[in-house]
Amino acid sequence: MAIFAIVAHMEIDERELLNRCSQVIEAVRRGELVVLTVCGEALADIVPHGERPRWFARRVLEKRACS
């Protein structure tokens, strides 16, 4: 029997991060992966401290494999 986990994903740009900081913090507390973008390009992943998401979006895996 296979067990799958889904980590919710949010993408947010720098301006939205400033305007919605408390919402982003709450999303991270719920275990969501938040990707910070600058000029449309992913800059950083914001994840709960001490935890690493077990499953990544396909584009994230492809990007990591190419770098």
N, CA, C and O atoms as a GROMACS GRO file, in nm:
protein
  268
    1MET      N    1   0.083  -0.118   0.000
    1MET     CA    2   0.000   0.000   0.000
    1MET      C    3   0.088   0.125   0.000
    1MET      O    4   0.175   0.140   0.086
    2ALA      N    5   0.067   0.211  -0.095
    2ALA     CA    6   0.146   0.334  -0.106
    2ALA      C    7   0.076   0.447  -0.033
    2ALA      O    8  -0.046   0.460  -0.038
    3ILE      N    9   0.155   0.530   0.033
    3ILE     CA   10   0.102   0.648   0.100
    3ILE      C   11   0.166   0.769   0.035
    3ILE      O   12   0.289   0.777   0.023
    4PHE      N   13   0.085   0.863  -0.006
    4PHE     CA   14   0.134   0.982  -0.072
    4PHE      C   15   0.106   1.104   0.012
    4PHE      O   16   0.001   1.113   0.076
    5ALA      N   17   0.198   1.198   0.012
    5ALA     CA   18   0.179   1.324   0.083
    5ALA      C   19   0.178   1.437  -0.020
    5ALA      O   20   0.256   1.436  -0.115
    6ILE      N   21   0.091   1.530   0.001
    6ILE     CA   22   0.085   1.645  -0.088
    6ILE      C   23   0.121   1.768  -0.007
    6ILE      O   24   0.059   1.797   0.096
    7VAL      N   25   0.219   1.841  -0.054
    7VAL     CA   26   0.257   1.966   0.010
    7VAL      C   27   0.199   2.078  -0.074
    7VAL      O   28   0.229   2.089  -0.193
    8ALA      N   29   0.116   2.160  -0.013
    8ALA     CA   30   0.058   2.272  -0.086
    8ALA      C   31   0.169   2.367  -0.128
    8ALA      O   32   0.275   2.372  -0.065
    9HIS      N   33   0.144   2.440  -0.231
    9HIS     CA   34   0.246   2.524  -0.290
    9HIS      C   35   0.187   2.661  -0.319
    9HIS      O   36   0.078   2.673  -0.374
   10MET      N   37   0.261   2.764  -0.282
   10MET     CA   38   0.220   2.901  -0.309
   10MET      C   39   0.339   2.972  -0.374
   10MET      O   40   0.453   2.955  -0.331
   11GLU      N   41   0.312   3.050  -0.475
   11GLU     CA   42   0.416   3.131  -0.538
   11GLU      C   43   0.380   3.277  -0.514
   11GLU      O   44   0.267   3.318  -0.537
   12ILE      N   45   0.478   3.355  -0.469
   12ILE     CA   46   0.449   3.494  -0.433
   12ILE      C   47   0.566   3.582  -0.474
   12ILE      O   48   0.682   3.544  -0.459
   13ASP      N   49   0.536   3.700  -0.526
   13ASP     CA   50   0.644   3.791  -0.563
   13ASP      C   51   0.679   3.882  -0.446
   13ASP      O   52   0.610   3.884  -0.344
   14GLU      N   53   0.786   3.957  -0.463
   14GLU     CA   54   0.836   4.038  -0.351
   14GLU      C   55   0.735   4.141  -0.302
   14GLU      O   56   0.726   4.166  -0.182
   15ARG      N   57   0.659   4.202  -0.391
   15ARG     CA   58   0.559   4.302  -0.350
   15ARG      C   59   0.447   4.236  -0.270
   15ARG      O   60   0.405   4.288  -0.166
   16GLU      N   61   0.398   4.122  -0.321
   16GLU     CA   62   0.294   4.049  -0.248
   16GLU      C   63   0.341   4.004  -0.111
   16GLU      O   64   0.265   4.005  -0.015
   17LEU      N   65   0.469   3.964  -0.103
   17LEU     CA   66   0.523   3.921   0.025
   17LEU      C   67   0.515   4.034   0.127
   17LEU      O   68   0.479   4.010   0.243
   18LEU      N   69   0.547   4.154   0.086
   18LEU     CA   70   0.538   4.268   0.177
   18LEU      C   71   0.394   4.296   0.218
   18LEU      O   72   0.367   4.326   0.334
   19ASN      N   73   0.302   4.285   0.123
   19ASN     CA   74   0.161   4.315   0.150
   19ASN      C   75   0.088   4.203   0.223
   19ASN      O   76  -0.010   4.230   0.294
   20ARG      N   77   0.133   4.080   0.209
   20ARG     CA   78   0.061   3.964   0.265
   20ARG      C   79   0.150   3.882   0.358
   20ARG      O   80   0.134   3.760   0.368
   21CYS      N   81   0.240   3.947   0.426
   21CYS     CA   82   0.339   3.877   0.510
   21CYS      C   83   0.272   3.783   0.611
   21CYS      O   84   0.315   3.668   0.625
   22SER      N   85   0.169   3.829   0.681
   22SER     CA   86   0.107   3.744   0.783
   22SER      C   87   0.040   3.622   0.720
   22SER      O   88   0.039   3.514   0.780
   23GLN      N   89  -0.017   3.637   0.600
   23GLN     CA   90  -0.079   3.523   0.531
   23GLN      C   91   0.027   3.422   0.488
   23GLN      O   92   0.004   3.301   0.495
   24VAL      N   93   0.142   3.470   0.444
   24VAL     CA   94   0.251   3.381   0.405
   24VAL      C   95   0.301   3.304   0.526
   24VAL      O   96   0.326   3.184   0.518
   25ILE      N   97   0.317   3.373   0.639
   25ILE     CA   98   0.361   3.306   0.761
   25ILE      C   99   0.262   3.197   0.801
   25ILE      O  100   0.304   3.087   0.838
   26GLU      N  101   0.134   3.225   0.794
   26GLU     CA  102   0.033   3.125   0.827
   26GLU      C  103   0.039   3.006   0.731
   26GLU      O  104   0.022   2.891   0.773
   27ALA      N  105   0.061   3.032   0.604
   27ALA     CA  106   0.072   2.923   0.506
   27ALA      C  107   0.190   2.833   0.539
   27ALA      O  108   0.179   2.710   0.532
   28VAL      N  109   0.303   2.893   0.575
   28VAL     CA  110   0.421   2.815   0.611
   28VAL      C  111   0.395   2.735   0.738
   28VAL      O  112   0.438   2.620   0.749
   29ARG      N  113   0.325   2.795   0.834
   29ARG     CA  114   0.289   2.723   0.957
   29ARG      C  115   0.204   2.600   0.926
   29ARG      O  116   0.214   2.498   0.995
   30ARG      N  117   0.120   2.609   0.823
   30ARG     CA  118   0.036   2.495   0.784
   30ARG      C  119   0.116   2.391   0.704
   30ARG      O  120   0.063   2.286   0.668
   31GLY      N  121   0.243   2.421   0.677
   31GLY     CA  122   0.327   2.326   0.606
   31GLY      C  123   0.340   2.351   0.458
   31GLY      O  124   0.396   2.269   0.386
   32GLU      N  125   0.288   2.463   0.410
   32GLU     CA  126   0.296   2.493   0.267
   32GLU      C  127   0.437   2.537   0.227
   32GLU      O  128   0.509   2.599   0.305
   33LEU      N  129   0.473   2.503   0.107
   33LEU     CA  130   0.596   2.552   0.045
   33LEU      C  131   0.562   2.683  -0.024
   33LEU      O  132   0.470   2.689  -0.105
   34VAL      N  133   0.636   2.788   0.008
   34VAL     CA  134   0.616   2.918  -0.055
   34VAL      C  135   0.740   2.949  -0.136
   34VAL      O  136   0.851   2.947  -0.084
   35VAL      N  137   0.720   2.979  -0.264
   35VAL     CA  138   0.831   3.014  -0.352
   35VAL      C  139   0.829   3.165  -0.372
   35VAL      O  140   0.731   3.220  -0.421
   36LEU      N  141   0.938   3.230  -0.333
   36LEU     CA  142   0.952   3.374  -0.351
   36LEU      C  143   1.010   3.401  -0.488
   36LEU      O  144   1.114   3.346  -0.524
   37THR      N  145   0.941   3.485  -0.566
   37THR     CA  146   0.989   3.518  -0.700
   37THR      C  147   1.026   3.666  -0.708
   37THR      O  148   0.966   3.750  -0.641
   38VAL      N  149   1.125   3.695  -0.791
   38VAL     CA  150   1.165   3.833  -0.820
   38VAL      C  151   1.172   3.844  -0.971
   38VAL      O  152   1.244   3.769  -1.038
   39CYS      N  153   1.096   3.937  -1.024
   39CYS     CA  154   1.088   3.954  -1.170
   39CYS      C  155   1.047   3.825  -1.239
   39CYS      O  156   1.094   3.795  -1.349
   40GLY      N  157   0.959   3.748  -1.175
   40GLY     CA  158   0.909   3.626  -1.235
   40GLY      C  159   0.999   3.505  -1.222
   40GLY      O  160   0.964   3.396  -1.268
   41GLU      N  161   1.116   3.521  -1.161
   41GLU     CA  162   1.210   3.410  -1.147
   41GLU      C  163   1.216   3.365  -1.001
   41GLU      O  164   1.229   3.448  -0.911
   42ALA      N  165   1.207   3.236  -0.979
   42ALA     CA  166   1.211   3.182  -0.843
   42ALA      C  167   1.345   3.216  -0.779
   42ALA      O  168   1.451   3.191  -0.837
   43LEU      N  169   1.339   3.273  -0.659
   43LEU     CA  170   1.460   3.313  -0.588
   43LEU      C  171   1.485   3.226  -0.465
   43LEU      O  172   1.599   3.187  -0.437
   44ALA      N  173   1.377   3.195  -0.390
   44ALA     CA  174   1.396   3.121  -0.266
   44ALA      C  175   1.271   3.041  -0.232
   44ALA      O  176   1.160   3.077  -0.271
   45ASP      N  177   1.291   2.932  -0.159
   45ASP     CA  178   1.182   2.854  -0.104
   45ASP      C  179   1.170   2.890   0.044
   45ASP      O  180   1.270   2.895   0.115
   46ILE      N  181   1.049   2.915   0.088
   46ILE     CA  182   1.023   2.940   0.230
   46ILE      C  183   0.948   2.818   0.281
   46ILE      O  184   0.837   2.790   0.237
   47VAL      N  185   1.010   2.745   0.374
   47VAL     CA  186   0.953   2.621   0.427
   47VAL      C  187   0.957   2.625   0.579
   47VAL      O  188   1.037   2.700   0.636
   48PRO      N  189   0.873   2.548   0.646
   48PRO     CA  190   0.878   2.543   0.792
   48PRO      C  191   1.017   2.502   0.839
   48PRO      O  192   1.080   2.414   0.781
   49HIS      N  193   1.065   2.566   0.944
   49HIS     CA  194   1.197   2.537   1.000
   49HIS      C  195   1.205   2.392   1.044
   49HIS      O  196   1.114   2.340   1.109
   50GLY      N  197   1.314   2.328   1.009
   50GLY     CA  198   1.335   2.191   1.052
   50GLY      C  199   1.263   2.087   0.970
   50GLY      O  200   1.276   1.968   0.996
   51GLU      N  201   1.188   2.130   0.870
   51GLU     CA  202   1.117   2.035   0.785
   51GLU      C  203   1.158   2.058   0.640
   51GLU      O  204   1.189   2.170   0.599
   52ARG      N  205   1.158   1.954   0.566
   52ARG     CA  206   1.183   1.964   0.423
   52ARG      C  207   1.067   1.895   0.354
   52ARG      O  208   1.027   1.785   0.394
   53PRO      N  209   1.012   1.957   0.249
   53PRO     CA  210   0.904   1.890   0.178
   53PRO      C  211   0.954   1.760   0.116
   53PRO      O  212   1.064   1.754   0.062
   54ARG      N  213   0.873   1.658   0.124
   54ARG     CA  214   0.912   1.528   0.070
   54ARG      C  215   0.886   1.521  -0.080
   54ARG      O  216   0.957   1.450  -0.151
   55TRP      N  217   0.788   1.593  -0.128
   55TRP     CA  218   0.752   1.591  -0.268
   55TRP      C  219   0.766   1.732  -0.323
   55TRP      O  220   0.727   1.829  -0.258
   56PHE      N  221   0.821   1.744  -0.441
   56PHE     CA  222   0.838   1.873  -0.506
   56PHE      C  223   0.758   1.877  -0.635
   56PHE      O  224   0.729   1.774  -0.695
   57ALA      N  225   0.724   1.997  -0.676
   57ALA     CA  226   0.659   2.014  -0.806
   57ALA      C  227   0.758   1.971  -0.914
   57ALA      O  228   0.879   1.984  -0.897
   58ARG      N  229   0.707   1.922  -1.024
   58ARG     CA  230   0.793   1.874  -1.133
   58ARG      C  231   0.892   1.980  -1.178
   58ARG      O  232   1.009   1.950  -1.201
   59ARG      N  233   0.845   2.106  -1.192
   59ARG     CA  234   0.936   2.212  -1.239
   59ARG      C  235   1.048   2.237  -1.140
   59ARG      O  236   1.159   2.273  -1.181
   60VAL      N  237   1.022   2.218  -1.011
   60VAL     CA  238   1.126   2.236  -0.910
   60VAL      C  239   1.231   2.127  -0.924
   60VAL      O  240   1.351   2.155  -0.920
   61LEU      N  241   1.187   2.003  -0.941
   61LEU     CA  242   1.282   1.893  -0.959
   61LEU      C  243   1.364   1.909  -1.085
   61LEU      O  244   1.485   1.885  -1.084
   62GLU      N  245   1.299   1.949  -1.194
   62GLU     CA  246   1.371   1.968  -1.320
   62GLU      C  247   1.476   2.080  -1.306
   62GLU      O  248   1.587   2.068  -1.356
   63LYS      N  249   1.438   2.187  -1.238
   63LYS     CA  250   1.530   2.299  -1.221
   63LYS      C  251   1.650   2.258  -1.135
   63LYS      O  252   1.764   2.293  -1.165
   64ARG      N  253   1.623   2.182  -1.028
   64ARG     CA  254   1.733   2.136  -0.941
   64ARG      C  255   1.824   2.038  -1.014
   64ARG      O  256   1.945   2.036  -0.991
   65ALA      N  257   1.767   1.956  -1.100
   65ALA     CA  258   1.847   1.859  -1.174
   65ALA      C  259   1.940   1.927  -1.274
   65ALA      O  260   2.048   1.876  -1.305
   66CYS      N  261   1.897   2.041  -1.325
   66CYS     CA  262   1.976   2.113  -1.426
   66CYS      C  263   2.084   2.201  -1.364
   66CYS      O  264   2.175   2.245  -1.434
   67SER      N  265   2.073   2.228  -1.234
   67SER     CA  266   2.173   2.318  -1.173
   67SER      C  267   2.282   2.244  -1.100
   67SER      O  268   2.373   2.305  -1.044
   0.00000   0.00000   0.00000
